[in-house]
């Protein structure tokens, strides 16, 4: 039984079930059963518990923890172990990343029955473990990059299985609109014009507008306005920066314009 009792804002949990079966429990949600080969992703760091299908708090077996360099290994003691999980947590520092994460559902499950690449995910996890255990120069940076790659692969698989109908994720799922959206995320303060965005997307103005309206129901410049507001909102929630600095960074001419 493994529990994460606090909401971890700006962090995402993932669990790969490599053997056996377990159940996900979350406050005010139905239980969700996971089996070997399933991958669970909680993009918003929600409180949750993973336990045996018939487990109860009173009957929970004692858990021992040991460390192998940076890897923590937790095991139930006094019982036959028939379930194994590989678990991890990622931290998101950049505001653009948080906007993308905010658009994701609370829980993502990649089912083994849907041919989820469990072998590939486990291989990458093994490489992360080997880097951290070896403690060679650059190991932490390599492990961090591998963890980011693993997370993106999980998201890609989810978006391939369940394409979003509209919004930011739908825009990022199309090459034409993705180029324009990524340019906005990288430099929201730039005085973007429709011509400049069309050039980034290597498309005509009319083609770009059609792509945005089809994926998100808005024009590119209307989406830019909403994006700037969301970036500013995220900065206000996550930090203590002066409002004037945030306004300037996300593309407003003044603090008053941003406040309006």
Rosetta blueprint (number, residue, H / E / L):
1 X L
2 X E
3 X E
4 X E
5 X L
6 X L
7 X L
8 X L
9 X L
10 X L
11 X E
12 X E
13 X E
14 X E
15 X E
16 X E
17 X E
18 X E
19 X E
20 X L
21 X E
22 X E
23 X E
24 X E
25 X E
26 X L
27 X L
28 X L
29 X L
30 X L
31 X L
32 X E
33 X E
34 X E
35 X E
36 X L
37 X L
38 X L
39 X E
40 X E
41 X E
42 X E
43 X L
44 X L
45 X L
46 X L
47 X L
48 X E
49 X E
50 X E
51 X E
52 X L
53 X L
54 X L
55 X L
56 X L
57 X H
58 X H
59 X H
60 X L
61 X L
62 X L
63 X E
64 X E
65 X E
66 X E
67 X E
68 X E
69 X L
70 X L
71 X E
72 X E
73 X E
74 X E
75 X E
76 X E
77 X L
78 X L
79 X L
80 X L
81 X L
82 X L
83 X L
84 X E
85 X E
86 X E
87 X E
88 X E
89 X E
90 X E
91 X E
92 X L
93 X L
94 X L
95 X H
96 X H
97 X H
98 X H
99 X H
100 X H
101 X H
102 X H
103 X L
104 X L
105 X L
106 X L
107 X L
108 X E
109 X E
110 X E
111 X L
112 X H
113 X H
114 X H
115 X L
116 X L
117 X L
118 X H
119 X H
120 X H
121 X H
122 X H
123 X H
124 X H
125 X H
126 X H
127 X H
128 X H
129 X H
130 X H
131 X H
132 X H
133 X H
134 X H
135 X L
136 X L
137 X L
138 X L
139 X H
140 X H
141 X H
142 X H
143 X H
144 X H
145 X H
146 X H
147 X H
148 X H
149 X H
150 X H
151 X H
152 X H
153 X H
154 X H
155 X H
156 X H
157 X H
158 X H
159 X H
160 X H
161 X H
162 X L
163 X L
164 X L
165 X L
166 X L
167 X L
168 X H
169 X H
170 X H
171 X H
172 X H
173 X L
174 X L
175 X H
176 X H
177 X H
178 X H
179 X H
180 X H
181 X H
182 X H
183 X H
184 X H
185 X H
186 X H
187 X L
188 X L
189 X L
190 X L
191 X L
192 X L
193 X L
194 X H
195 X H
196 X H
197 X H
198 X H
199 X H
200 X H
201 X H
202 X L
203 X L
204 X L
205 X H
206 X H
207 X H
208 X H
209 X H
210 X H
211 X H
212 X H
213 X H
214 X H
215 X H
216 X H
217 X L
218 X L
219 X L
220 X H
221 X H
222 X H
223 X H
224 X H
225 X H
226 X H
227 X H
228 X H
229 X H
230 X H
231 X H
232 X H
233 X H
234 X H
235 X H
236 X H
237 X H
238 X H
239 X L
240 X L
241 X L
242 X L
243 X H
244 X H
245 X H
246 X H
247 X H
248 X H
249 X H
250 X H
251 X L
252 X L
253 X L
254 X L
255 X H
256 X H
257 X H
258 X H
259 X H
260 X L
